[in-house]
């Protein structure tokens, strides 16, 4: 993280970092937690490398992609990528 860093910069730098990590360690799984932009970028990088993604705190939804911003969109996109959805509540597991 850098002072006044924008979401696009954060996303691209995280993807570049994760690209190097995945290339070096060749994991079977990448675990992402929450709904942050860095979690989304890590999930996308894993997806591009065809590495399975586990999403911790999956299933939470507001049903409005702009609220909260950008977290709701991040969690929905991670949900499309993830092979394992680790939900914090029974209600979240239903979604």
N, C-alpha and C positions, 0 to 999 in steps of 0.2 A: 504494500500500500504506500501511496505517496500523497502528500498534501494536495488537496484540490483535484485529485485524480478523477477523471470522468469514467462513466460506465463502459464506454467503448474501449478506452485504453486499458482499463482493468481487465475486461474480457479478453482482449487480444493478448495481453502480457501473460495472463493466466494460462491461456491455451498454448502459447509458445513454451512456457515453463513445463506444463503437463506433457506436451509433446516430447520434450527432452527426457522427462522422468519415465514416461511409458516406453520410449525407445531403449533407455538404459536398463530398466528393471523388468520389462516384459511381463507385467502382472496379468493374472487371470481375471482379477476383479479390480475395479476402482470403487471405493466407497465415498459417497458425497453426503454431507449433512446439511440439512436445512434448505433454504430457498434463496441464498445469496447469488450474486452475479458470479462470484468465483466458483461456487458449487455448480452452476450451470455450465461455466466454461470447462471445468474439469470433466463433467459428464459428456459434453460435446467432444472433447479431445479423446476420451475413451471410446466414444461411439465411432469416431473417425478411424480409430485403430482397431475396431471390432473387439474391444475389451468389454466384458460384462460390467454393468453398473449396478450397485446397490445404493438405494436412496433412503437414508435415515431421516425420520420425520416426514415420511411420505403421506399423501392423502389429504393434507389440510387444504381447504379451498375457501375462497370468498365468492367465487363465480363472477368476478369482475377483474379482467386482466390489468386494469389500471389502479386497483386498490387491494392491497398496498402495491405501490409501484417501486421497483420492478419485480418484487418477490412473487406475486401471483403468477405472472407469466413464466418466471424462472421455474417455479415448482411444477407447473403444467408441462413445460417442455422436458424437464428432467423425468417426469412421469412417463412420457412417451419413450424415453431412452432406457429407463431402468428395467432390469430383469428381476430385481428383488426390491420390494416396497416394504420398508420397515416402518410401520405406522405407530404413532404415539398413543392413539386411542382407538377404541372399537368403532366409533363413528367415522373416523378417518379411513379405516380399513374398508368401509362400505363403498366409498367413492371410487 
